[in-house]
Every structure is written in C-alpha cells, then in structure tokens.
C-alpha cells in the first residue's frame, strides 16, 4: 500500500497488478492517478 490517509488506502501500480490486496484498497495505475487526484 503506497498511500494511507485516514481510512483511504491506495496502491499505485506501474504495470499489471500481480498481487491480491484487501477489498478496501483502491488500486490505480499511472494513467488513472492524475484524474483521481483532480477529482478529490
């Protein structure tokens, strides 16, 4: 997990996710990250 902010947990992946993460972890790739940050 790359980012922890309160209850928000985010993993930023440069490629395809090869691991399984808990359900409450949001997984973003490099292309989705700028849009996600602008929408916050």
VOPAGU-2260 file (C-alpha; in pm, 1 decimal, decimal comma):
REM VOPAGU-2260
SITE   aa  ch    i         X         Y         Z
SITE  UNK   A    0       0,0       0,0       0,0
SITE  UNK   A    1     153,9     328,0    -114,0
SITE  UNK   A    2     -83,6     583,8      38,6
SITE  UNK   A    3    -262,9     583,8     374,6
SITE  UNK   A    4    -492,5     877,4     455,6
SITE  UNK   A    5    -737,2     802,5     732,8
SITE  UNK   A    6    -947,3     509,9     610,7
SITE  UNK   A    7    -832,3     557,0     248,3
SITE  UNK   A    8    -573,7     304,5     126,7
SITE  UNK   A    9    -432,8     335,1    -225,7
SITE  UNK   A   10    -184,4     125,2    -421,5
SITE  UNK   A   11     -32,1     282,1    -734,1
SITE  UNK   A   12      84,4      28,7    -990,7
SITE  UNK   A   13     318,6      96,7   -1283,6
SITE  UNK   A   14     212,7    -226,5   -1452,4
SITE  UNK   A   15     -41,4    -501,9   -1411,5
SITE  UNK   A   16    -126,5    -589,2   -1052,3
SITE  UNK   A   17      17,7    -931,5    -969,0
SITE  UNK   A   18     -79,5    -933,5    -602,7
SITE  UNK   A   19    -408,6    -958,6    -425,0
SITE  UNK   A   20    -499,5    -671,2    -196,4
SITE  UNK   A   21    -772,6    -642,8      66,6
SITE  UNK   A   22   -1109,7    -520,6     -60,7
SITE  UNK   A   23   -1070,0    -178,0      97,8
SITE  UNK   A   24    -755,1     -95,6    -105,9
SITE  UNK   A   25    -804,1     117,3    -417,6
SITE  UNK   A   26    -561,3      14,4    -692,9
SITE  UNK   A   27    -471,5     279,4    -951,1
SITE  UNK   A   28    -237,9     261,8   -1247,7
SITE  UNK   A   29     -19,7     555,0   -1357,6
SITE  UNK   A   30    -278,7     669,2   -1612,7
SITE  UNK   A   31    -563,4     686,9   -1356,8
SITE  UNK   A   32    -369,0     869,2   -1086,2
SITE  UNK   A   33    -386,2    1229,8   -1223,0
SITE  UNK   A   34    -763,0    1204,3   -1282,8
SITE  UNK   A   35    -815,9    1055,3    -936,3
SITE  UNK   A   36    -621,8    1339,4    -772,6
SITE  UNK   A   37    -809,9    1609,1    -968,2
SITE  UNK   A   38   -1145,8    1458,8    -866,3
SITE  UNK   A   39   -1053,4    1460,4    -497,4
